[in-house]
Amino acid sequence: MIVAVLGWFGSILYLVNHGYISVNKEWKPNIYFTGNLIAALALVASSLLISSYQAVVINGFWALISILLIIKFDMSTIAFSKRAFYLGLILILAWSAYIAYKHGINSLAFFTYLGWSSSYVFCLSYFLFCSKKLNRISYLLLNAFAASALLPILWRQENWPVFSLEICWVLISIYGAYTQVDEVHLID
């Protein structure tokens, strides 16, 4: 019972918080980071209790980053670039394709690896966004990918609160990116 309550509470809070940053152009960082911290801790606890380790890693990382930001740690001092992130993403996607080819697209091996690729994208895109190295549209689109990639393993693990969260996360992320398109300047 406590697992379900924590899971659904964290999921709903994350969705409210993600909706807040996705549609509000004047969002307040402390509100966003505090909401993420509370939601992350709730989902770490609930996911740990059902051995949903990708969700534990993602939410544990988000909790850590949120704490650092709440205490005003300057994330930009940590040396990690978008180039390194995208290179890692390309390698992960190539490896995912290999796993799908080798084990089948419906295999547990592929779902597991795809879930870990989601962890990579969720964690590092959050870090890059919080350190102001990634713009909001890119962050939202990467979140849409990461949430989608996590769905198969969450389904297999029957982690329904996080599964539901990720479906909504995809939709909110895409909507948020779409509404922010006017901020993109292709020619400056």
N, C-alpha and C positions, 0 to 999 in steps of 0.2 A: 504494500500500500504506500509506504513512504517513498519507494522508488518511483512509483507512478506520479505521486504528488510533486516530488522534486523535478522529475522529468518534464511534466506538463507546465509547471511554474516557470522553469528555466526557458522552455521553448516559447511560451507565450511572451515572456519578458524580452527575449531576444527578438522576436518578431516585431513587437512594439518599438523596440529600440532601433532595429534595422529599418523599419518604416520611417521612423523619425529622421534618420540621416538620409534616407533615399529620397524623401519628398520635401524636406525642409532645407532650403538653401542657406538659412541662417542658423544652422544647428549649433548647439553649445557643446564643446568637447567634453567638459566634465560630466554633463548629463549622459552623454553617449558612453563614455568610458566606465562610469559607475554602473550604469545599466548592464553593460557587457560583463563587468566583474561579477555582479550578483547572478546573472543568468549563467555565466560560465561555471561558477562554483556549484550551482544547483545541478547542472548537467554533468559535471565531473563526478559528483557523488552518485547520481542515478545511473550513469553509464558504467561507472566502476563496479557497481553492485551487480550489473548484468554482464560484465566482461565485454563491453563494447569499446574496445581499446582505441579505435580511431577517434571516436567521439571524446574519449578521455584526453587524448593527446591534443586534439584541436582546442577543446575548451580549457584545458590546463594552460596551454600557451596563451590563449586569449585572456585568461585571468592574469597571468604574469605580466603581459604587455599592459593590460588595463591598470594594474597596480602601479607599474612604473610610470605610466602617464598621469595617474591621479596624484602621485607624489612629485610630479613635474620633472621627471627624468627626461633629459634631452635625447630622444631616440635617434636623432640625426648623427649623433656621435658614434654610433655603432656602424662600422664599415660593412655595408652589404648593399650591392647595387641592383638596379633593375636588370641590368645585363646578366648578372649572375643568376638572378631569379629566373629569367626567361630561358637561359641556357639549361638550367636544371629542369624546367618545365618541358622543354623539347626532349631532353633525355628521358624523362619520366613517361612522356607520351609515346616515345619510340619503344621503350621497354614494355609499356602497356599493350601496344600493338603486337609485340612479340609474344607476350603471355597469352593474349587472346588467340593468336595463331597456333601456339603450341598446345594450349589446354582447352581452348574453346571459349567462345564469348559468353557462355552461360556457366562457366566453371567457377567454383569457389575461389580458385587461385586468382582468376582474373578479377572477380569482385573484390577480393581482399586487396590486391595490388591497386586497383582503381580507388579503393577507400583510402589507402595510404597516399596516393597521389593527391587526393582531395585534401588530406591533412597538410601536405606540403603547400598546396596553393592557398588554403584558408589561412594557415599560420603566417606564411611569409608575405602574402598580399596584405594581411592586417598589419604586419610589422612595417612594410614599405609605405602603406597608407599613413600610418600613425607617425612615421618619421618624415612625412611629407615628400617622399620620393616617388609616390604613385598618385595620380589624380583620381578624383572620385569616380569618374566614369569607368576607368580601367579597373579600379577596385571593385565596383559593382558587377562588372562583366566577369571578372575572375571569380567573384563570389557565386555568380550564377553557374559557372562551370563547376566549381568545387562542390557546391550543393548537389548538382546533378550527378557528379561522379560518385558521391557517397551513397546515393539511394540504393543501389543493388545490395551492398553489404548490410546496410541497415535493415533492409527487408528480410534478408536471410537471418539476421540476428534478432529479428522481431523487436527492434528498438523503436516502437511506435511514436513516442514523443519526439525523438530526434528525426525520425523519418518524416513525420508531419511538418516539423520545423523546416526541414530542407526543401520540401515541396513549396512551401510558402516563401522560403528564402529565395528560391529561384525566381518566382514570380515578382516578388518585391524588388529584387536586384535588377531584373530586366526592366521593370517599370521605372525604377529610379534612374537607371542609365538612360532610358528613353527620354525622361523628362529633363535630364541634364544636358541633352544634346546641344542646346543653345550655348553652352559654355565652351564647346569645342571650337577651336580656331585652326583650321587647316592651313591657312595662309596668313602669316603675320608680317 
